[in-house]
Amino acid sequence: MSQKRRRNKQLSEEDIKEMETFLNRNNIEEDKLFSTISINVKCKTENQKKLVNSIKQNEITICSGLPGSGKTFLSCAEALKLIKSRPKYKRIVLVKSIVPLKNEEIGHLPGDLKEKMAPIMESFTDNIRKLIGRSRMEKLMELGVIEIVPIAFARGRSIDNSIILIDEAQNISMDNIRTLMTRIGNDSKMVIMGDSRQKDIKNKKDSSLEIVLNKFKNVDGFGTVELRNPEDVVRNKIIKVIEDVFEGITESKILQNGKMN
């Protein structure tokens, strides 16, 4: 009898609304949050415009640029714009090499995966914070709209409906960049970025950034951009001076080694 009663019992409008609210809770919170977010970023150089247009027009964009050229900042800004304006994009997936600087070991980091990755991912989170503020960024992370993925955890996944941002690609090996690039799923975009002059990977010849930048030039669905002009450095002009001095030191070392050989 009780089973029969349960079968005959119809859900009220209130029950249905409650279920819909529960099922769509995250979407409602996301919509409310995005209604408070405004991204107003203007490109300062022609190459920056090329980067932004490439992200808009291509499935995969590969960018190599000087420090301070805005590659990560602009990529984060475009990702947030796309998530806000295009319903097919549901989340931003952040991936970064965790290769430490030369002769600098980070040791054992305490905490869970999120806590371990936090200091490593600051090139992303600092820029997102600048764009939308700390509280909004943390809320998007809590809702799963912004997801941090170590390279090792990307293997075997198909990442759909996402904007995938990959930083420090100069420290990602050819095998690993292949793994990452083939994770792109339906209705997704990917931005691969880095600086080919700042390699900390043990085997420099295995650095993937320059290779994929050259190999995917003029391939349909791919955009390749370089931010190498002095005017591309927008963070602080003294960075370009620093780069030029160290480039001269590197060239001198190469010449000296050549003479010794």
N, C-alpha and C positions, 0 to 999 in steps of 0.2 A: 504494500500500500504506500509506504513512504517513498519507494522508488518511483511508483506511478505519479505521486504528487510532485516529486522533483522533476520528472520528465515534462509534466504539464505546466510547471511554473515558468512563467515568461519573465525575462529581464525587463525591468522598468527602464524608462528613459534615463533616470538618475543613475542606475547601475551601468548602463551603456556609456554614459558620459564619464563616469568614474573610471571605467576600464580604459576608455580612450585617453583620458588624462594621464593615467598611469603609464600606458604604452608610449605616449608621446611626450612624457615629462621632459626628457632630455631635449627634444626638439623645441619645446616651448621655452625652456630655459635658454637654449642656444639663440633662438629668435629674439628673445628679450635682450640678451646680452649683446648680440650683433646690432640691434637697433640703437645701442648707445655708442657703437664704435664708428669712428670716421677716420679714414686713412687719406690724408692729404700730403702726398709726397711728390715733389717735382724733381725731374732729372736735371742735373747740373752740367752734363757733358753729352756730346753726341754718342759716345760709346755707351754711356748709361742708358740712353734712349734705345740703342740697339739691343741691350740686354733685356729691358722691359718688353720691347716689341717681340723679341724672340720667345720670351716666356708666354706671352699671349698667343702667339701664332703656332708654336711647335709643341709636340708632345714631350720632347727631351731637349733641354738647353744645356750646353757645356760652356763654362766660362772660366777663363784664367785671368787673374787681375792682380795689380799691385796692392799692397796693404793700404787700407784707407780709401780704396776706390769705390766703396759702396756696394760691392757685389752681394754680400750677405744681407745687408740692410734692405736693398731693393728687392731681393728675392723673397725675404720675409714679408715685405709690404705687399708685393704682388700676390703672394700666397693668401694673405689675409683678405685682400680684395676679392680674389676668386672664390674663397670660401663664403664670403658674405653675399656675393652677387649671383653665383651660379649654383643652383641647388644640387647639381650632380656631384659637386665636390663636397665631401663630408668632413674631411680632416686634413691636418697638416702633419706629415710624418718627417721627423728630424733624424738624420743619420750623420754620424761624424766618426772619422778615424780617431782612435784613442792612443795612437803612437805618441809616446812622450818626447819632449825636446831632447836634442842631443845631450848626452851625459847628465840628464836630469830624470831621475826615477821618482815616480809618484808614490811608490810603495803600496801597501795594502790600505785601500780606502774603506772606512767603516760604513755600515748601514745597508739598506736594501738596494735593489737595482737603481731605483729612482734617485736615491741619495748618492750612490756611487757615481752616477752619470752627471749629476747636477753641475759640478765644477767644469767638467769636460765640455758640456753643452752651452757654456755661457756665451759663446760667440753668437748663438741663436737667441738664447733667452734675453741677453742684454738688448739686442735689437728689437725683439718683440715687445719688451718692456718699454723701450723708447717710443714705440709706435702706439701702444694701447694702454700702457700702465701696468703695474705689477698685479693689482687685484683682478683685472680682466684676464690677464695672461694665466694666472693661477686657476681661475675659474674655468677657462677653456681647457686647461690640462686636466682638471678634475672631471670635466664632462667627457674627456677623451677626444676632444676636437684637435688638440695638439698632443701628439704621441712621440715619445723618444724611443728610438730603436737602435740598439747596438748592432754592428754589422753581423756578428755571429747569430743574432736572433732573427735576422732577415731571411736567412736561407730557408727555402721551401715555402715561403709565403707568396701569395698573389695579392698585391696591394691595389685594391680597386677604389675608385671614387676619392682619390687623394691627391694632394700636392706633396710630392716627395722632395725634400731638400737635402742634398748631400754636400757636406763641407769638408775641407782639408783633403780633397781628392788626390793631391800630390803625394799623400802618405798612404794611399790605398793601392794595394797591389793589383796587377792585371786580373788575376783570378777573382779577387774580391769585387772589383768594379764590374766584372762580367756578371757575377752573382747578383749584385745590386741592380744593375740595369735591367736584368731579366726578371726582376720582381714586379715591374710596372704592370698593372692590371688594366681593366676596362675603365674608361672615363677618368684617367689619371694623367698627371703631368709630373715631370721630373726635372730638377735643376741640379746639375753637378758643378761644383765650384771649387776653386783653390788658387794657389799661387805656385807656379812651377819652380820658382826660385827658393822656396822655403821647404825643402825636402828633409824630413827627419826619418824617413823609412830606411832601414838598414841597407838594403840593396837598392841604390839610387836608380839603377837601370830598370827595376821592376815598378817604378812610379808610373801610374796609369794616366795622369791628367793630360800631359802633352800628347801622348799616343792617341787617346780617344778624341782629343780636340782636333787632331790632324786627320784621323781616319774617318770621322763622321762629318767632315766639312762637305757641304753640298749634297748631303744625303737627305732624301725626303723625310719630313717629320722631325728632323734634327736642326737645331740652331747652334752655331758656335760663335762665341764673342770673346774678344780680348780687350781688357782695360789696361793698356800699357803706356798710354800717353801721359806726360807730366800733369796735364790738366785733369786727368781722371782721378788723381789723388785729391779727395775733397775733405777728408778728415782733418788733416793738418799738413800744410805744404812742406813742412820740414821733413816729413816722411820720405819725400822724393829725394831730398838732399842726402838723407841717411842711406837710402837704397843706392844712390849713385856712388857714394864713397865706398860702401861695402862691395859693390860690383867691381870697382877699380881694384880693391884689395884681392878679390877672387881672380881677376884677370892677371894681376901681377904674380900670384902664386902659380897660375897655370904656366906663365912664361918662364918663371924660375925653374919649375919642374921640367919643362921642356929642355932648357939649357943643361940641366944636370944629367938628363938622359942622353 
